[in-house]
């Protein structure tokens, strides 16, 4: 299974540095994914992984800082924004009388629409993407999928950027920007006439701790259509620390690798691009990756042996 697997890079801002450590652990063992997908910062990590240069990816992360990704206005928004208990109470009142999908209702409550202008620019992220991703030379990239939120149709949109030759480099940059465009903070992004924003529903998680089928922070769906034996979700949310391995289709299993400790909240985790913090997360991810491989390699080998020895063997996960 480790010779035919895919990585799903979830979103989580600066906490995404942890995923680089897991990448390093797998690379040292000689294991490389056959396909990748990602949302938000996970989309950036997926593309960095797809082009196959770990050191270049690490260099990119060392270039990231708060002022490149977020303008100071963000902190003014947080300080002057809605008081959370009042916001929740008002939202619940709207929820009782509305027929809109939950996520759409929240965005309506916040005053967001398809043309919403954010308080922060994405020029820093754009420059980072253009500098560290060789978008004009994707022939050797892995199959790569990026998730963004389709505002008009209230659903996740999975962009296959490789292999697909009809996306221009500028369009791919915009797809990556859209995937991480949290409403009210960043403006939505127009791609071929349609409006998209944050694929992981960051505004839902931050304000309301709410999940929605309109978003997909762990976009395994496009990888399920490929002939993979294993799909590995690189989760960044410690509360999802429930180790599991389950079959999602004939011949395919999905498992997750989760940080061994809490990576912080929105302020001290998601937007904390301090170099020391990033370095600590990379090291933690490496240790967690090494540990996960050590604990699960034998398990997967036994699964494969059992499958080969009996076509009637049943798995109960």
C-alpha positions in Angstrom: 0.0 0.0 0.0 2.9 2.4 0.7 3.9 2.0 -3.0 0.5 3.2 -4.2 -1.0 5.9 -1.9 -2.2 9.5 -2.1 -1.7 12.4 0.3 -4.6 14.7 1.3 -3.2 18.0 2.7 -5.9 19.7 4.9 -6.1 23.4 5.5 -5.0 25.2 8.7 -2.8 28.2 7.9 0.6 28.2 9.6 -0.2 24.8 11.2 0.4 23.4 7.7 4.2 23.4 8.4 3.5 20.2 10.4 2.7 18.5 7.0 6.2 19.1 5.8 7.6 17.1 8.6 5.4 14.1 7.8 6.5 14.5 4.1 10.1 14.3 5.2 9.5 11.2 7.4 7.9 9.4 4.4 10.6 10.5 2.0 13.4 9.2 4.2 11.7 5.8 4.1 11.5 5.9 0.3 7.7 6.4 0.2 6.3 8.9 -2.3 2.6 9.5 -3.0 1.2 8.8 -6.5 -1.3 11.7 -6.3 -2.2 14.6 -4.0 -5.0 17.0 -3.1 -5.3 19.9 -0.8 -7.3 22.8 0.5 -6.1 26.3 1.5 -2.5 26.0 2.9 -2.9 22.3 2.1 -3.3 23.2 -1.5 0.0 25.0 -1.5 1.6 22.1 0.3 0.1 19.7 -2.2 1.6 21.6 -5.1 5.0 21.8 -3.4 4.8 18.1 -2.9 3.7 17.4 -6.5 6.7 19.1 -7.9 8.9 16.9 -5.6 11.5 19.2 -4.1 11.4 19.1 -0.3 14.1 21.6 0.3 12.4 24.1 -2.0 9.2 23.6 0.0 11.0 24.2 3.2 12.6 27.3 1.8 9.2 28.6 0.8 7.9 28.1 4.4 10.9 29.9 5.7 9.9 32.9 3.6 6.4 33.1 5.0 5.6 35.6 7.7 2.4 37.3 8.9 3.1 40.5 6.9 3.4 38.6 3.7 0.2 36.6 4.2 -1.9 39.0 6.3 -2.0 42.8 6.5 -2.4 44.4 10.0 -6.0 45.2 9.3 -6.8 41.6 10.2 -6.0 42.2 13.8 -8.2 45.4 13.7 -11.1 43.2 12.4 -10.6 40.7 15.2 -10.4 43.5 17.9 -13.3 45.5 16.6 -15.4 42.6 15.3 -18.5 41.0 16.7 -18.6 39.7 20.2 -18.8 35.9 19.7 -21.6 35.1 22.1 -23.8 37.8 20.6 -22.9 36.6 17.1 -23.9 33.1 17.9 -27.2 34.1 19.5 -28.1 36.3 16.5 -27.2 33.5 14.1 -29.3 30.9 15.9 -32.3 33.2 15.6 -31.7 33.5 11.8 -31.2 29.7 11.6 -34.7 29.0 13.0 -36.4 31.0 10.2 -34.2 30.4 7.2 -34.3 27.7 4.5 -30.7 28.5 3.3 -27.9 25.9 3.7 -26.2 26.5 7.0 -22.9 27.7 5.5 -24.6 30.1 3.1 -26.7 31.4 6.0 -23.5 32.2 8.0 -22.0 34.0 5.1 -25.2 36.0 4.6 -25.2 36.8 8.3 -21.6 38.1 8.0 -22.6 40.2 5.0 -20.5 38.3 2.5 -21.5 37.9 -1.1 -19.8 36.7 -4.3 -18.2 40.1 -4.8 -17.2 40.7 -1.2 -14.0 42.6 -0.8 -11.7 41.4 2.0 -9.6 43.6 4.3 -6.4 41.8 3.4 -4.6 41.4 0.1 -3.1 38.2 -1.2 -0.2 39.8 -3.0 2.3 38.2 -0.6 0.9 34.7 -1.1 0.8 35.3 -4.9 4.5 36.2 -5.0 5.3 33.2 -2.9 3.4 30.9 -5.2 5.1 32.4 -8.3 8.5 32.1 -6.8 8.4 28.6 -5.5 6.1 26.7 -7.8 7.3 26.0 -11.3 3.9 26.3 -12.9 5.2 26.4 -16.5 6.8 23.0 -16.2 4.3 20.6 -14.7 5.1 17.6 -16.9 6.7 15.7 -14.0 4.2 16.7 -11.4 2.0 14.2 -9.7 -1.8 14.3 -10.4 -2.9 17.3 -8.3 -6.3 18.5 -7.1 -7.2 21.7 -5.4 -10.4 22.4 -3.5 -12.2 25.8 -3.4 -15.7 26.8 -2.5 -18.1 27.4 -5.4 -20.0 30.4 -4.0 -22.9 30.4 -6.6 -23.6 26.6 -6.3 -22.9 26.2 -2.5 -20.5 23.3 -2.9 -16.8 22.4 -3.0 -15.1 22.6 -6.4 -12.2 20.2 -7.1 -9.8 21.7 -9.7 -7.6 19.1 -11.4 -4.5 21.2 -12.2 -2.3 18.4 -13.2 -2.4 16.6 -15.6 -4.5 19.2 -17.4 -2.8 21.4 -19.9 -5.6 24.0 -20.5 -5.0 25.8 -17.2 -2.7 28.8 -17.6 -0.1 29.5 -14.9 -2.1 32.6 -13.9 -5.3 30.5 -13.5 -3.5 28.0 -11.3 -2.2 30.9 -9.1 -5.8 32.1 -8.8 -7.1 28.6 -7.9 -4.6 28.5 -5.1 -5.6 32.0 -3.9 -9.3 31.1 -4.1 -8.7 28.0 -2.0 -7.3 30.1 0.9 -9.5 33.2 0.5 -11.3 33.3 3.9 -14.5 35.4 3.5 -14.3 38.9 5.1 -10.5 38.7 5.3 -9.7 38.0 1.7 -11.7 38.9 -1.5 -13.3 36.1 -3.5 -11.4 35.1 -6.6 -12.9 34.9 -10.2 -11.9 31.9 -12.2 -13.4 31.6 -15.7 -16.3 33.8 -14.8 -17.2 32.1 -11.5 -16.5 33.2 -7.9 -14.7 31.1 -5.4 -13.3 31.4 -1.9 -11.9 29.4 1.0 -12.4 25.7 0.2 -12.1 24.6 3.9 -14.8 26.9 5.3 -12.4 28.7 7.6 -14.9 31.3 8.7 -17.2 28.5 9.9 -14.5 26.9 12.0 -13.2 30.1 13.4 -16.6 31.7 14.4 -19.0 28.9 14.8 -17.0 25.6 15.0 -19.3 24.3 12.2 -18.8 21.8 9.5 -20.7 21.9 6.2 -21.0 19.8 3.0 -20.5 23.1 1.1 -16.8 22.9 2.0 -14.2 20.2 2.1 -11.1 20.8 4.2 -9.9 17.2 3.6 -10.6 16.7 -0.1 -10.2 13.0 -0.5 -13.1 12.7 -3.0 -11.0 13.3 -6.2 -8.4 10.7 -5.0 -11.1 8.1 -4.5 -11.6 8.1 -8.3 -8.0 7.0 -8.8 -6.6 3.5 -8.6 -4.9 3.9 -5.2 -4.5 1.3 -2.5 -4.4 3.9 0.3 -5.4 7.5 0.9 -3.7 9.3 3.8 -5.2 12.4 5.3 -2.7 14.8 6.9 -5.0 16.4 9.5 -4.1 19.5 11.4 -6.9 19.5 13.9 -5.9 17.8 17.1 -9.6 17.1 18.0 -9.7 14.6 15.1 -7.2 12.5 17.0 -9.1 9.3 16.5 -6.8 6.9 14.6 -8.7 5.0 12.0 -8.2 2.9 8.9 -11.3 2.0 6.9 -12.1 0.8 3.4 -13.8 3.4 1.2 -14.1 1.3 -1.9 -13.0 -2.1 -3.2 -9.2 -2.2 -2.9 -8.9 1.3 -1.4 -8.4 2.2 2.3 -8.3 5.6 3.9 -6.3 6.5 7.1 -5.3 9.7 8.8 -2.2 11.0 10.5 -2.9 13.6 13.2 -0.5 15.8 15.2 0.4 14.3 18.6 -0.4 17.6 20.3 -2.6 20.6 19.9 -1.2 23.1 17.4 -2.9 26.2 18.6 -6.1 28.3 18.0 -6.6 30.9 15.2 -4.2 33.5 16.7 -1.4 31.4 18.2 -1.7 28.7 15.5 -3.4 29.4 12.2 -1.9 32.9 11.7 1.3 32.3 13.7 4.0 32.2 11.0 6.8 32.9 13.4 9.9 31.0 12.1 10.5 29.3 15.5 6.9 28.0 15.6 7.1 26.8 12.0 10.4 25.0 12.7 8.9 23.4 15.8 5.9 22.2 13.7 8.1 20.7 11.0 10.1 18.8 13.6 6.9 17.6 15.3 5.4 16.5 12.0 8.6 14.5 11.3 8.5 12.7 14.6 4.7 12.0 14.2 5.3 10.7 10.7 8.1 8.4 11.9 6.0 7.1 14.7 3.0 6.6 12.5 5.0 4.6 10.0 6.5 2.4 12.7 3.1 1.7 14.2 1.3 1.0 10.9 3.7 -0.6 8.5 3.3 -4.1 10.0 -0.5 -3.6 10.1 -0.7 -2.8 6.4 1.7 -5.6 5.5 -0.6 -8.1 7.3 -3.6 -6.6 5.5 -2.0 -7.2 2.1 -0.9 -10.7 3.0 -4.4 -11.5 4.1 -5.9 -10.2 0.9 -3.5 -12.2 -1.2 -4.1 -15.4 0.7 -7.9 -15.3 0.6 -10.4 -13.5 -1.7 -13.1 -14.0 0.9 -11.2 -12.4 3.8 -13.4 -9.6 5.3 -12.2 -6.5 7.0 -13.9 -5.0 10.0 -12.6 -1.5 10.7 
